[in-house]
Amino acid sequence: MKTSTLRHKHLRLDQTKLDRLRSALGSRSETEAIERAIDFLLAEEEIKKLLREIKGKGRIRRVFANGKGHH
């Protein structure tokens, strides 16, 4: 497992955006909100990478009815 290196950073950020981010994520602090947003973005990038790797290697199969009562 990779160990984290914490660094103190000085950033100029839009306070309104930061407040909205904190609220959206339910974070207790600005630092927590930023860390969680970074984690979400990195996870999304990993998902995109995996989807690119499996593209064309399988088939999509309908497993649920189409909503019209047909099975």
mmCIF file of the N, C-alpha and C atoms, coordinates in Angstrom:
data_MODEL
# 
_entry.id   MODEL 
# 
loop_
_atom_site.group_PDB 
_atom_site.id 
_atom_site.type_symbol 
_atom_site.label_atom_id 
_atom_site.label_alt_id 
_atom_site.label_comp_id 
_atom_site.label_asym_id 
_atom_site.label_entity_id 
_atom_site.label_seq_id 
_atom_site.pdbx_PDB_ins_code 
_atom_site.Cartn_x 
_atom_site.Cartn_y 
_atom_site.Cartn_z 
_atom_site.occupancy 
_atom_site.B_iso_or_equiv 
_atom_site.pdbx_formal_charge 
_atom_site.auth_seq_id 
_atom_site.auth_comp_id 
_atom_site.auth_asym_id 
_atom_site.auth_atom_id 
_atom_site.pdbx_PDB_model_num 
ATOM 1   N N  . MET A 1 1  ? 0.835   -1.178  0.000   1.00 0.00 ? 1  MET A N  1 
ATOM 2   C CA . MET A 1 1  ? 0.000   0.000   0.000   1.00 0.00 ? 1  MET A CA 1 
ATOM 3   C C  . MET A 1 1  ? 0.881   1.242   0.000   1.00 0.00 ? 1  MET A C  1 
ATOM 4   N N  . LYS A 1 2  ? 0.509   2.193   -0.792  1.00 0.00 ? 2  LYS A N  1 
ATOM 5   C CA . LYS A 1 2  ? 1.269   3.435   -0.914  1.00 0.00 ? 2  LYS A CA 1 
ATOM 6   C C  . LYS A 1 2  ? 1.025   4.327   0.302   1.00 0.00 ? 2  LYS A C  1 
ATOM 7   N N  . THR A 1 3  ? 2.086   4.863   0.869   1.00 0.00 ? 3  THR A N  1 
ATOM 8   C CA . THR A 1 3  ? 1.921   5.768   1.996   1.00 0.00 ? 3  THR A CA 1 
ATOM 9   C C  . THR A 1 3  ? 1.697   7.188   1.496   1.00 0.00 ? 3  THR A C  1 
ATOM 10  N N  . SER A 1 4  ? 0.949   7.948   2.263   1.00 0.00 ? 4  SER A N  1 
ATOM 11  C CA . SER A 1 4  ? 0.631   9.324   1.884   1.00 0.00 ? 4  SER A CA 1 
ATOM 12  C C  . SER A 1 4  ? 1.701   10.272  2.401   1.00 0.00 ? 4  SER A C  1 
ATOM 13  N N  . THR A 1 5  ? 1.930   11.298  1.610   1.00 0.00 ? 5  THR A N  1 
ATOM 14  C CA . THR A 1 5  ? 2.809   12.372  2.035   1.00 0.00 ? 5  THR A CA 1 
ATOM 15  C C  . THR A 1 5  ? 1.952   13.618  2.141   1.00 0.00 ? 5  THR A C  1 
ATOM 16  N N  . LEU A 1 6  ? 1.820   14.140  3.339   1.00 0.00 ? 6  LEU A N  1 
ATOM 17  C CA . LEU A 1 6  ? 1.030   15.345  3.551   1.00 0.00 ? 6  LEU A CA 1 
ATOM 18  C C  . LEU A 1 6  ? 1.925   16.566  3.430   1.00 0.00 ? 6  LEU A C  1 
ATOM 19  N N  . ARG A 1 7  ? 1.450   17.533  2.706   1.00 0.00 ? 7  ARG A N  1 
ATOM 20  C CA . ARG A 1 7  ? 2.179   18.784  2.531   1.00 0.00 ? 7  ARG A CA 1 
ATOM 21  C C  . ARG A 1 7  ? 1.250   19.934  2.837   1.00 0.00 ? 7  ARG A C  1 
ATOM 22  N N  . HIS A 1 8  ? 1.781   20.957  3.414   1.00 0.00 ? 8  HIS A N  1 
ATOM 23  C CA . HIS A 1 8  ? 1.009   22.164  3.678   1.00 0.00 ? 8  HIS A CA 1 
ATOM 24  C C  . HIS A 1 8  ? 0.998   22.997  2.406   1.00 0.00 ? 8  HIS A C  1 
ATOM 25  N N  . LYS A 1 9  ? -0.203  23.356  1.927   1.00 0.00 ? 9  LYS A N  1 
ATOM 26  C CA . LYS A 1 9  ? -0.335  24.117  0.688   1.00 0.00 ? 9  LYS A CA 1 
ATOM 27  C C  . LYS A 1 9  ? -1.073  25.419  0.967   1.00 0.00 ? 9  LYS A C  1 
ATOM 28  N N  . HIS A 1 10 ? -0.702  26.441  0.250   1.00 0.00 ? 10 HIS A N  1 
ATOM 29  C CA . HIS A 1 10 ? -1.404  27.721  0.312   1.00 0.00 ? 10 HIS A CA 1 
ATOM 30  C C  . HIS A 1 10 ? -2.096  27.905  -1.028  1.00 0.00 ? 10 HIS A C  1 
ATOM 31  N N  . LEU A 1 11 ? -3.428  27.938  -1.007  1.00 0.00 ? 11 LEU A N  1 
ATOM 32  C CA . LEU A 1 11 ? -4.196  28.026  -2.233  1.00 0.00 ? 11 LEU A CA 1 
ATOM 33  C C  . LEU A 1 11 ? -5.158  29.207  -2.161  1.00 0.00 ? 11 LEU A C  1 
ATOM 34  N N  . ARG A 1 12 ? -5.420  29.773  -3.310  1.00 0.00 ? 12 ARG A N  1 
ATOM 35  C CA . ARG A 1 12 ? -6.458  30.805  -3.405  1.00 0.00 ? 12 ARG A CA 1 
ATOM 36  C C  . ARG A 1 12 ? -7.663  30.144  -4.044  1.00 0.00 ? 12 ARG A C  1 
ATOM 37  N N  . LEU A 1 13 ? -8.742  29.987  -3.276  1.00 0.00 ? 13 LEU A N  1 
ATOM 38  C CA . LEU A 1 13 ? -9.930  29.292  -3.748  1.00 0.00 ? 13 LEU A CA 1 
ATOM 39  C C  . LEU A 1 13 ? -11.162 30.176  -3.597  1.00 0.00 ? 13 LEU A C  1 
ATOM 40  N N  . ASP A 1 14 ? -12.123 29.958  -4.466  1.00 0.00 ? 14 ASP A N  1 
ATOM 41  C CA . ASP A 1 14 ? -13.392 30.661  -4.395  1.00 0.00 ? 14 ASP A CA 1 
ATOM 42  C C  . ASP A 1 14 ? -14.143 30.159  -3.159  1.00 0.00 ? 14 ASP A C  1 
ATOM 43  N N  . GLN A 1 15 ? -14.384 31.028  -2.189  1.00 0.00 ? 15 GLN A N  1 
ATOM 44  C CA . GLN A 1 15 ? -15.005 30.627  -0.928  1.00 0.00 ? 15 GLN A CA 1 
ATOM 45  C C  . GLN A 1 15 ? -16.421 30.103  -1.134  1.00 0.00 ? 15 GLN A C  1 
ATOM 46  N N  . THR A 1 16 ? -17.158 30.699  -2.067  1.00 0.00 ? 16 THR A N  1 
ATOM 47  C CA . THR A 1 16 ? -18.522 30.235  -2.330  1.00 0.00 ? 16 THR A CA 1 
ATOM 48  C C  . THR A 1 16 ? -18.506 28.804  -2.848  1.00 0.00 ? 16 THR A C  1 
ATOM 49  N N  . LYS A 1 17 ? -17.600 28.500  -3.768  1.00 0.00 ? 17 LYS A N  1 
ATOM 50  C CA . LYS A 1 17 ? -17.488 27.129  -4.291  1.00 0.00 ? 17 LYS A CA 1 
ATOM 51  C C  . LYS A 1 17 ? -17.075 26.167  -3.184  1.00 0.00 ? 17 LYS A C  1 
ATOM 52  N N  . LEU A 1 18 ? -16.155 26.585  -2.353  1.00 0.00 ? 18 LEU A N  1 
ATOM 53  C CA . LEU A 1 18 ? -15.682 25.741  -1.266  1.00 0.00 ? 18 LEU A CA 1 
ATOM 54  C C  . LEU A 1 18 ? -16.814 25.461  -0.274  1.00 0.00 ? 18 LEU A C  1 
ATOM 55  N N  . ASP A 1 19 ? -17.606 26.492  0.031   1.00 0.00 ? 19 ASP A N  1 
ATOM 56  C CA . ASP A 1 19 ? -18.754 26.302  0.927   1.00 0.00 ? 19 ASP A CA 1 
ATOM 57  C C  . ASP A 1 19 ? -19.768 25.339  0.315   1.00 0.00 ? 19 ASP A C  1 
ATOM 58  N N  . ARG A 1 20 ? -20.032 25.476  -0.994  1.00 0.00 ? 20 ARG A N  1 
ATOM 59  C CA . ARG A 1 20 ? -20.963 24.585  -1.677  1.00 0.00 ? 20 ARG A CA 1 
ATOM 60  C C  . ARG A 1 20 ? -20.432 23.150  -1.681  1.00 0.00 ? 20 ARG A C  1 
ATOM 61  N N  . LEU A 1 21 ? -19.135 22.988  -1.900  1.00 0.00 ? 21 LEU A N  1 
ATOM 62  C CA . LEU A 1 21 ? -18.511 21.672  -1.899  1.00 0.00 ? 21 LEU A CA 1 
ATOM 63  C C  . LEU A 1 21 ? -18.640 21.026  -0.528  1.00 0.00 ? 21 LEU A C  1 
ATOM 64  N N  . ARG A 1 22 ? -18.320 21.789  0.503   1.00 0.00 ? 22 ARG A N  1 
ATOM 65  C CA . ARG A 1 22 ? -18.427 21.272  1.870   1.00 0.00 ? 22 ARG A CA 1 
ATOM 66  C C  . ARG A 1 22 ? -19.844 20.811  2.167   1.00 0.00 ? 22 ARG A C  1 
ATOM 67  N N  . SER A 1 23 ? -20.811 21.617  1.767   1.00 0.00 ? 23 SER A N  1 
ATOM 68  C CA . SER A 1 23 ? -22.217 21.283  2.002   1.00 0.00 ? 23 SER A CA 1 
ATOM 69  C C  . SER A 1 23 ? -22.620 20.036  1.208   1.00 0.00 ? 23 SER A C  1 
ATOM 70  N N  . ALA A 1 24 ? -22.245 19.988  -0.067  1.00 0.00 ? 24 ALA A N  1 
ATOM 71  C CA . ALA A 1 24 ? -22.608 18.865  -0.927  1.00 0.00 ? 24 ALA A CA 1 
ATOM 72  C C  . ALA A 1 24 ? -22.048 17.548  -0.414  1.00 0.00 ? 24 ALA A C  1 
ATOM 73  N N  . LEU A 1 25 ? -20.839 17.593  0.126   1.00 0.00 ? 25 LEU A N  1 
ATOM 74  C CA . LEU A 1 25 ? -20.191 16.371  0.604   1.00 0.00 ? 25 LEU A CA 1 
ATOM 75  C C  . LEU A 1 25 ? -20.463 16.094  2.076   1.00 0.00 ? 25 LEU A C  1 
ATOM 76  N N  . GLY A 1 26 ? -21.070 17.057  2.765   1.00 0.00 ? 26 GLY A N  1 
ATOM 77  C CA . GLY A 1 26 ? -21.326 16.877  4.193   1.00 0.00 ? 26 GLY A CA 1 
ATOM 78  C C  . GLY A 1 26 ? -20.041 16.830  4.999   1.00 0.00 ? 26 GLY A C  1 
ATOM 79  N N  . SER A 1 27 ? -19.040 17.563  4.537   1.00 0.00 ? 27 SER A N  1 
ATOM 80  C CA . SER A 1 27 ? -17.727 17.546  5.196   1.00 0.00 ? 27 SER A CA 1 
ATOM 81  C C  . SER A 1 27 ? -17.711 18.483  6.393   1.00 0.00 ? 27 SER A C  1 
ATOM 82  N N  . ARG A 1 28 ? -16.928 18.114  7.391   1.00 0.00 ? 28 ARG A N  1 
ATOM 83  C CA . ARG A 1 28 ? -16.804 18.931  8.605   1.00 0.00 ? 28 ARG A CA 1 
ATOM 84  C C  . ARG A 1 28 ? -15.851 20.091  8.417   1.00 0.00 ? 28 ARG A C  1 
ATOM 85  N N  . SER A 1 29 ? -14.915 19.944  7.487   1.00 0.00 ? 29 SER A N  1 
ATOM 86  C CA . SER A 1 29 ? -13.916 21.000  7.296   1.00 0.00 ? 29 SER A CA 1 
ATOM 87  C C  . SER A 1 29 ? -13.661 21.214  5.813   1.00 0.00 ? 29 SER A C  1 
ATOM 88  N N  . GLU A 1 30 ? -13.034 22.323  5.505   1.00 0.00 ? 30 GLU A N  1 
ATOM 89  C CA . GLU A 1 30 ? -12.671 22.609  4.121   1.00 0.00 ? 30 GLU A CA 1 
ATOM 90  C C  . GLU A 1 30 ? -11.652 21.597  3.617   1.00 0.00 ? 30 GLU A C  1 
ATOM 91  N N  . THR A 1 31 ? -10.698 21.249  4.458   1.00 0.00 ? 31 THR A N  1 
ATOM 92  C CA . THR A 1 31 ? -9.681  20.260  4.072   1.00 0.00 ? 31 THR A CA 1 
ATOM 93  C C  . THR A 1 31 ? -10.330 18.921  3.746   1.00 0.00 ? 31 THR A C  1 
ATOM 94  N N  . GLU A 1 32 ? -11.261 18.484  4.588   1.00 0.00 ? 32 GLU A N  1 
ATOM 95  C CA . GLU A 1 32 ? -11.946 17.222  4.344   1.00 0.00 ? 32 GLU A CA 1 
ATOM 96  C C  . GLU A 1 32 ? -12.715 17.277  3.024   1.00 0.00 ? 32 GLU A C  1 
ATOM 97  N N  . ALA A 1 33 ? -13.365 18.389  2.752   1.00 0.00 ? 33 ALA A N  1 
ATOM 98  C CA . ALA A 1 33 ? -14.123 18.546  1.506   1.00 0.00 ? 33 ALA A CA 1 
ATOM 99  C C  . ALA A 1 33 ? -13.200 18.435  0.303   1.00 0.00 ? 33 ALA A C  1 
ATOM 100 N N  . ILE A 1 34 ? -12.074 19.091  0.347   1.00 0.00 ? 34 ILE A N  1 
ATOM 101 C CA . ILE A 1 34 ? -11.123 19.049  -0.766  1.00 0.00 ? 34 ILE A CA 1 
ATOM 102 C C  . ILE A 1 34 ? -10.564 17.645  -0.937  1.00 0.00 ? 34 ILE A C  1 
ATOM 103 N N  . GLU A 1 35 ? -10.200 16.996  0.157   1.00 0.00 ? 35 GLU A N  1 
ATOM 104 C CA . GLU A 1 35 ? -9.678  15.625  0.096   1.00 0.00 ? 35 GLU A CA 1 
ATOM 105 C C  . GLU A 1 35 ? -10.705 14.680  -0.508  1.00 0.00 ? 35 GLU A C  1 
ATOM 106 N N  . ARG A 1 36 ? -11.959 14.795  -0.084  1.00 0.00 ? 36 ARG A N  1 
ATOM 107 C CA . ARG A 1 36 ? -13.010 13.914  -0.607  1.00 0.00 ? 36 ARG A CA 1 
ATOM 108 C C  . ARG A 1 36 ? -13.260 14.182  -2.083  1.00 0.00 ? 36 ARG A C  1 
ATOM 109 N N  . ALA A 1 37 ? -13.247 15.449  -2.480  1.00 0.00 ? 37 ALA A N  1 
ATOM 110 C CA . ALA A 1 37 ? -13.452 15.787  -3.900  1.00 0.00 ? 37 ALA A CA 1 
ATOM 111 C C  . ALA A 1 37 ? -12.327 15.202  -4.748  1.00 0.00 ? 37 ALA A C  1 
ATOM 112 N N  . ILE A 1 38 ? -11.110 15.289  -4.261  1.00 0.00 ? 38 ILE A N  1 
ATOM 113 C CA . ILE A 1 38 ? -9.971  14.701  -4.974  1.00 0.00 ? 38 ILE A CA 1 
ATOM 114 C C  . ILE A 1 38 ? -10.149 13.190  -5.079  1.00 0.00 ? 38 ILE A C  1 
ATOM 115 N N  . ASP A 1 39 ? -10.553 12.552  -3.978  1.00 0.00 ? 39 ASP A N  1 
ATOM 116 C CA . ASP A 1 39 ? -10.773 11.101  -3.995  1.00 0.00 ? 39 ASP A CA 1 
ATOM 117 C C  . ASP A 1 39 ? -11.841 10.712  -5.004  1.00 0.00 ? 39 ASP A C  1 
ATOM 118 N N  . PHE A 1 40 ? -12.946 11.481  -5.058  1.00 0.00 ? 40 PHE A N  1 
ATOM 119 C CA . PHE A 1 40 ? -14.005 11.199  -6.037  1.00 0.00 ? 40 PHE A CA 1 
ATOM 120 C C  . PHE A 1 40 ? -13.478 11.304  -7.456  1.00 0.00 ? 40 PHE A C  1 
ATOM 121 N N  . LEU A 1 41 ? -12.733 12.338  -7.742  1.00 0.00 ? 41 LEU A N  1 
ATOM 122 C CA . LEU A 1 41 ? -12.214 12.537  -9.089  1.00 0.00 ? 41 LEU A CA 1 
ATOM 123 C C  . LEU A 1 41 ? -11.242 11.422  -9.473  1.00 0.00 ? 41 LEU A C  1 
ATOM 124 N N  . LEU A 1 42 ? -10.364 11.053  -8.557  1.00 0.00 ? 42 LEU A N  1 
ATOM 125 C CA . LEU A 1 42 ? -9.412  9.983   -8.843  1.00 0.00 ? 42 LEU A CA 1 
ATOM 126 C C  . LEU A 1 42 ? -10.116 8.646   -9.048  1.00 0.00 ? 42 LEU A C  1 
ATOM 127 N N  . ALA A 1 43 ? -11.170 8.381   -8.269  1.00 0.00 ? 43 ALA A N  1 
ATOM 128 C CA . ALA A 1 43 ? -11.936 7.145   -8.440  1.00 0.00 ? 43 ALA A CA 1 
ATOM 129 C C  . ALA A 1 43 ? -12.636 7.142   -9.796  1.00 0.00 ? 43 ALA A C  1 
ATOM 130 N N  . GLU A 1 44 ? -13.187 8.294   -10.193 1.00 0.00 ? 44 GLU A N  1 
ATOM 131 C CA . GLU A 1 44 ? -13.845 8.391   -11.495 1.00 0.00 ? 44 GLU A CA 1 
ATOM 132 C C  . GLU A 1 44 ? -12.854 8.134   -12.629 1.00 0.00 ? 44 GLU A C  1 
ATOM 133 N N  . GLU A 1 45 ? -11.661 8.669   -12.503 1.00 0.00 ? 45 GLU A N  1 
ATOM 134 C CA . GLU A 1 45 ? -10.633 8.439   -13.524 1.00 0.00 ? 45 GLU A CA 1 
ATOM 135 C C  . GLU A 1 45 ? -10.258 6.961   -13.598 1.00 0.00 ? 45 GLU A C  1 
ATOM 136 N N  . GLU A 1 46 ? -10.194 6.286   -12.462 1.00 0.00 ? 46 GLU A N  1 
ATOM 137 C CA . GLU A 1 46 ? -9.878  4.854   -12.446 1.00 0.00 ? 46 GLU A CA 1 
ATOM 138 C C  . GLU A 1 46 ? -10.981 4.053   -13.125 1.00 0.00 ? 46 GLU A C  1 
ATOM 139 N N  . ILE A 1 47 ? -12.227 4.431   -12.878 1.00 0.00 ? 47 ILE A N  1 
ATOM 140 C CA . ILE A 1 47 ? -13.358 3.762   -13.529 1.00 0.00 ? 47 ILE A CA 1 
ATOM 141 C C  . ILE A 1 47 ? -13.288 3.966   -15.037 1.00 0.00 ? 47 ILE A C  1 
ATOM 142 N N  . LYS A 1 48 ? -13.031 5.191   -15.481 1.00 0.00 ? 48 LYS A N  1 
ATOM 143 C CA . LYS A 1 48 ? -12.915 5.468   -16.916 1.00 0.00 ? 48 LYS A CA 1 
ATOM 144 C C  . LYS A 1 48 ? -11.795 4.636   -17.540 1.00 0.00 ? 48 LYS A C  1 
ATOM 145 N N  . LYS A 1 49 ? -10.680 4.528   -16.839 1.00 0.00 ? 49 LYS A N  1 
ATOM 146 C CA . LYS A 1 49 ? -9.547  3.743   -17.332 1.00 0.00 ? 49 LYS A CA 1 
ATOM 147 C C  . LYS A 1 49 ? -9.941  2.276   -17.495 1.00 0.00 ? 49 LYS A C  1 
ATOM 148 N N  . LEU A 1 50 ? -10.620 1.725   -16.502 1.00 0.00 ? 50 LEU A N  1 
ATOM 149 C CA . LEU A 1 50 ? -11.048 0.331   -16.572 1.00 0.00 ? 50 LEU A CA 1 
ATOM 150 C C  . LEU A 1 50 ? -12.061 0.111   -17.686 1.00 0.00 ? 50 LEU A C  1 
ATOM 151 N N  . LEU A 1 51 ? -12.975 1.057   -17.860 1.00 0.00 ? 51 LEU A N  1 
ATOM 152 C CA . LEU A 1 51 ? -13.955 0.927   -18.939 1.00 0.00 ? 51 LEU A CA 1 
ATOM 153 C C  . LEU A 1 51 ? -13.283 0.958   -20.305 1.00 0.00 ? 51 LEU A C  1 
ATOM 154 N N  . ARG A 1 52 ? -12.250 1.801   -20.465 1.00 0.00 ? 52 ARG A N  1 
ATOM 155 C CA . ARG A 1 52 ? -11.509 1.828   -21.732 1.00 0.00 ? 52 ARG A CA 1 
ATOM 156 C C  . ARG A 1 52 ? -10.819 0.490   -21.970 1.00 0.00 ? 52 ARG A C  1 
ATOM 157 N N  . GLU A 1 53 ? -10.288 -0.117  -20.915 1.00 0.00 ? 53 GLU A N  1 
ATOM 158 C CA . GLU A 1 53 ? -9.583  -1.393  -21.038 1.00 0.00 ? 53 GLU A CA 1 
ATOM 159 C C  . GLU A 1 53 ? -10.511 -2.529  -21.438 1.00 0.00 ? 53 GLU A C  1 
ATOM 160 N N  . ILE A 1 54 ? -11.770 -2.500  -20.973 1.00 0.00 ? 54 ILE A N  1 
ATOM 161 C CA . ILE A 1 54 ? -12.679 -3.608  -21.282 1.00 0.00 ? 54 ILE A CA 1 
ATOM 162 C C  . ILE A 1 54 ? -13.562 -3.328  -22.496 1.00 0.00 ? 54 ILE A C  1 
ATOM 163 N N  . LYS A 1 55 ? -13.433 -2.160  -23.080 1.00 0.00 ? 55 LYS A N  1 
ATOM 164 C CA . LYS A 1 55 ? -14.265 -1.788  -24.222 1.00 0.00 ? 55 LYS A CA 1 
ATOM 165 C C  . LYS A 1 55 ? -14.152 -2.849  -25.326 1.00 0.00 ? 55 LYS A C  1 
ATOM 166 N N  . GLY A 1 56 ? -15.315 -3.330  -25.751 1.00 0.00 ? 56 GLY A N  1 
ATOM 167 C CA . GLY A 1 56 ? -15.358 -4.299  -26.840 1.00 0.00 ? 56 GLY A CA 1 
ATOM 168 C C  . GLY A 1 56 ? -15.032 -5.721  -26.439 1.00 0.00 ? 56 GLY A C  1 
ATOM 169 N N  . LYS A 1 57 ? -14.839 -5.995  -25.159 1.00 0.00 ? 57 LYS A N  1 
ATOM 170 C CA . LYS A 1 57 ? -14.464 -7.336  -24.730 1.00 0.00 ? 57 LYS A CA 1 
ATOM 171 C C  . LYS A 1 57 ? -15.634 -8.140  -24.178 1.00 0.00 ? 57 LYS A C  1 
ATOM 172 N N  . GLY A 1 58 ? -16.830 -7.633  -24.339 1.00 0.00 ? 58 GLY A N  1 
ATOM 173 C CA . GLY A 1 58 ? -17.982 -8.355  -23.813 1.00 0.00 ? 58 GLY A CA 1 
ATOM 174 C C  . GLY A 1 58 ? -19.250 -7.915  -24.499 1.00 0.00 ? 58 GLY A C  1 
ATOM 175 N N  . ARG A 1 59 ? -20.356 -8.454  -24.019 1.00 0.00 ? 59 ARG A N  1 
ATOM 176 C CA . ARG A 1 59 ? -21.659 -8.109  -24.570 1.00 0.00 ? 59 ARG A CA 1 
ATOM 177 C C  . ARG A 1 59 ? -22.553 -7.599  -23.460 1.00 0.00 ? 59 ARG A C  1 
ATOM 178 N N  . ILE A 1 60 ? -23.459 -6.721  -23.814 1.00 0.00 ? 60 ILE A N  1 
ATOM 179 C CA . ILE A 1 60 ? -24.458 -6.252  -22.860 1.00 0.00 ? 60 ILE A CA 1 
ATOM 180 C C  . ILE A 1 60 ? -25.704 -7.093  -23.098 1.00 0.00 ? 60 ILE A C  1 
ATOM 181 N N  . ARG A 1 61 ? -26.259 -7.601  -22.038 1.00 0.00 ? 61 ARG A N  1 
ATOM 182 C CA . ARG A 1 61 ? -27.424 -8.474  -22.121 1.00 0.00 ? 61 ARG A CA 1 
ATOM 183 C C  . ARG A 1 61 ? -28.518 -7.885  -21.247 1.00 0.00 ? 61 ARG A C  1 
ATOM 184 N N  . ARG A 1 62 ? -29.733 -7.822  -21.771 1.00 0.00 ? 62 ARG A N  1 
ATOM 185 C CA . ARG A 1 62 ? -30.864 -7.306  -21.000 1.00 0.00 ? 62 ARG A CA 1 
ATOM 186 C C  . ARG A 1 62 ? -31.227 -8.338  -19.941 1.00 0.00 ? 62 ARG A C  1 
ATOM 187 N N  . VAL A 1 63 ? -31.281 -7.907  -18.686 1.00 0.00 ? 63 VAL A N  1 
ATOM 188 C CA . VAL A 1 63 ? -31.618 -8.821  -17.601 1.00 0.00 ? 63 VAL A CA 1 
ATOM 189 C C  . VAL A 1 63 ? -32.915 -8.427  -16.908 1.00 0.00 ? 63 VAL A C  1 
ATOM 190 N N  . PHE A 1 64 ? -33.459 -7.269  -17.245 1.00 0.00 ? 64 PHE A N  1 
ATOM 191 C CA . PHE A 1 64 ? -34.715 -6.808  -16.680 1.00 0.00 ? 64 PHE A CA 1 
ATOM 192 C C  . PHE A 1 64 ? -35.713 -6.588  -17.791 1.00 0.00 ? 64 PHE A C  1 
ATOM 193 N N  . ALA A 1 65 ? -37.000 -6.643  -17.447 1.00 0.00 ? 65 ALA A N  1 
ATOM 194 C CA . ALA A 1 65 ? -38.048 -6.358  -18.410 1.00 0.00 ? 65 ALA A CA 1 
ATOM 195 C C  . ALA A 1 65 ? -37.938 -4.904  -18.854 1.00 0.00 ? 65 ALA A C  1 
ATOM 196 N N  . ASN A 1 66 ? -38.469 -4.589  -20.025 1.00 0.00 ? 66 ASN A N  1 
ATOM 197 C CA . ASN A 1 66 ? -38.360 -3.238  -20.562 1.00 0.00 ? 66 ASN A CA 1 
ATOM 198 C C  . ASN A 1 66 ? -39.404 -2.284  -20.001 1.00 0.00 ? 66 ASN A C  1 
ATOM 199 N N  . GLY A 1 67 ? -40.128 -2.668  -18.972 1.00 0.00 ? 67 GLY A N  1 
ATOM 200 C CA . GLY A 1 67 ? -41.096 -1.789  -18.344 1.00 0.00 ? 67 GLY A CA 1 
ATOM 201 C C  . GLY A 1 67 ? -42.489 -1.890  -18.939 1.00 0.00 ? 67 GLY A C  1 
ATOM 202 N N  . LYS A 1 68 ? -42.682 -2.704  -19.958 1.00 0.00 ? 68 LYS A N  1 
ATOM 203 C CA . LYS A 1 68 ? -43.993 -2.850  -20.597 1.00 0.00 ? 68 LYS A CA 1 
ATOM 204 C C  . LYS A 1 68 ? -44.654 -4.186  -20.202 1.00 0.00 ? 68 LYS A C  1 
ATOM 205 N N  . GLY A 1 69 ? -44.135 -4.827  -19.174 1.00 0.00 ? 69 GLY A N  1 
ATOM 206 C CA . GLY A 1 69 ? -44.720 -6.068  -18.714 1.00 0.00 ? 69 GLY A CA 1 
ATOM 207 C C  . GLY A 1 69 ? -44.212 -7.297  -19.439 1.00 0.00 ? 69 GLY A C  1 
ATOM 208 N N  . HIS A 1 70 ? -43.298 -7.133  -20.389 1.00 0.00 ? 70 HIS A N  1 
ATOM 209 C CA . HIS A 1 70 ? -42.751 -8.270  -21.129 1.00 0.00 ? 70 HIS A CA 1 
ATOM 210 C C  . HIS A 1 70 ? -41.521 -8.793  -20.405 1.00 0.00 ? 70 HIS A C  1 
ATOM 211 N N  . HIS A 1 71 ? -41.317 -10.078 -20.465 1.00 0.00 ? 71 HIS A N  1 
ATOM 212 C CA . HIS A 1 71 ? -40.156 -10.682 -19.792 1.00 0.00 ? 71 HIS A CA 1 
ATOM 213 C C  . HIS A 1 71 ? -39.253 -11.372 -20.780 1.00 0.00 ? 71 HIS A C  1 
# 
